[in-house]
Amino acid sequence: MTTIWHNPKCSKSREALKLLEEIGEEIEVIKYLETAPSREEIVALLAKLGISARELMRTKEDLYKELALASVEDESLLIDALAENPKLIERPILIDGNRAIIGRLVERVIEFLA
């Protein structure tokens, strides 16, 4: 089963979900803005992605600037910011077992599912 952290307002997220549905993939949809992931879930996701908290952040979001996160170096504080403000999480995220990707490009989603 593939889990998708989904934001229905995001065209890239909708595109990834549509692709999953079209190929008949068994899907668990998590609308992460409605059901925010815990700090522990974010830490686990970062490990699966193999990236830092900043790489998971939407750095062009106004909220990122309002919270002055560009000057924060402490990984733990960045993870806290993601847990407290799920709007900052890049999307869509696809998770399958111990693997995960940020599926901003449809090509990445296709590669991930192959």
C-alpha positions in Angstrom: 0.0 0.0 0.0 1.2 3.5 -0.8 0.5 6.3 1.6 0.2 9.8 0.2 0.4 13.0 2.3 -2.0 15.0 0.2 -3.2 18.5 -0.1 -6.3 18.7 -2.3 -5.6 22.3 -3.1 -2.2 21.5 -4.6 -2.2 20.7 -8.3 0.9 18.5 -8.0 -0.7 16.6 -5.1 -3.9 16.1 -7.1 -1.9 14.9 -10.1 0.0 12.3 -8.0 -3.2 11.0 -6.4 -4.8 10.7 -9.8 -1.9 8.7 -11.1 -2.0 6.4 -8.1 -5.8 5.9 -8.7 -5.3 5.3 -12.4 -2.8 2.5 -12.0 -5.0 0.9 -9.4 -2.5 1.3 -6.5 -3.9 0.6 -3.0 -3.8 4.0 -1.4 -4.0 5.5 2.1 -4.7 9.3 1.7 -3.6 11.5 4.6 -4.8 15.0 4.3 -1.9 16.3 6.4 -3.3 19.8 6.8 -6.4 18.4 8.5 -4.6 15.6 10.4 -1.1 17.1 11.1 1.7 14.6 11.5 3.3 14.3 14.8 6.9 15.2 15.5 7.8 11.5 15.6 6.1 10.9 12.2 8.1 13.8 10.7 11.3 12.4 12.1 10.5 8.9 10.6 9.6 10.5 7.3 12.9 12.4 7.1 14.8 9.2 7.7 12.8 7.5 4.8 13.4 10.5 2.5 17.1 10.8 3.6 16.8 14.6 3.8 17.0 17.3 6.3 14.0 19.1 7.8 14.8 22.2 5.7 14.7 20.2 2.5 11.1 19.1 3.5 10.1 22.8 4.0 8.2 25.0 1.6 10.7 27.8 1.9 8.7 30.1 -0.4 5.7 30.1 1.9 5.0 33.4 3.6 4.8 31.5 6.9 8.4 30.3 6.5 9.4 34.0 6.2 7.1 35.1 9.1 8.7 32.5 11.4 12.2 33.6 10.3 13.1 30.0 9.7 15.8 30.8 7.2 18.1 31.8 10.1 17.3 28.7 12.2 20.2 26.1 12.0 18.9 23.7 14.7 17.4 20.6 13.0 15.3 19.9 16.1 13.7 23.4 15.9 13.0 23.0 12.2 11.2 19.7 12.9 9.2 21.3 15.6 8.2 24.1 13.1 7.0 21.4 10.6 5.0 19.6 13.3 3.4 22.9 14.5 2.8 24.2 11.0 2.1 21.4 8.5 1.5 24.0 5.8 5.3 24.2 5.6 5.6 20.6 4.5 6.4 20.1 0.8 3.9 18.0 -1.1 2.9 15.5 -2.2 4.8 12.9 -0.2 4.5 9.2 -1.2 5.5 6.5 1.3 5.8 2.8 0.7 7.3 0.8 3.5 10.8 2.2 4.3 10.9 4.3 1.1 9.5 7.8 0.5 9.7 10.6 -2.1 8.5 14.1 -2.5 6.4 13.7 -5.7 6.6 17.2 -7.1 7.4 15.8 -10.5 5.1 13.2 -12.0 8.2 11.4 -13.4 9.5 10.9 -9.8 6.1 9.4 -8.8 6.2 7.0 -11.8 9.8 5.9 -11.0 8.8 5.4 -7.3 5.9 3.1 -8.3 8.0 1.1 -10.8 
